[in-house]
Amino acid sequence: MTNRVVSRGLILLAALAVSFPAWAAPGKKTIRIQHALQVGDTALAPGDYTVVVDGNEATFNQGHKVVAKVSCAMKESGMKSPQDVVVYDANAAITELRFAGQSQVIAFAPTTRTSTPAKSSSSSSGDR
């Protein structure tokens, strides 16, 4: 009986050891962008991209080239998405990626596009 318990325990440990790397592996999905969008500080041209999420960072690859690396967060939406969706705001900045059959979404912080004020030459006015 002890041999049976030990062998079952070893089988369970082996199964856990094999499945553990899958938990730690980064998520990888492919998206298609129909028109120019922004992610972080990077403009993305229309085309197919592979998005790799590793922890709190998403990497956008086009072919074998890294196009952008941005901070992200995984959120629970509460319902499964019926299809793959790229959600973007009025400034064409990607805010979320949703994938068919999944209730988790990849969320990106909204980018703030502010114009930098024109620099003027500094001069001391003195006592006028």
Salt bridges, closest charged atoms under 4 A:
ASP48 OD1 - ARG32 NE 2.69
GLU96 OE2 - LYS75 NZ 3.09
GLU96 OE1 - ARG98 NH2 2.65
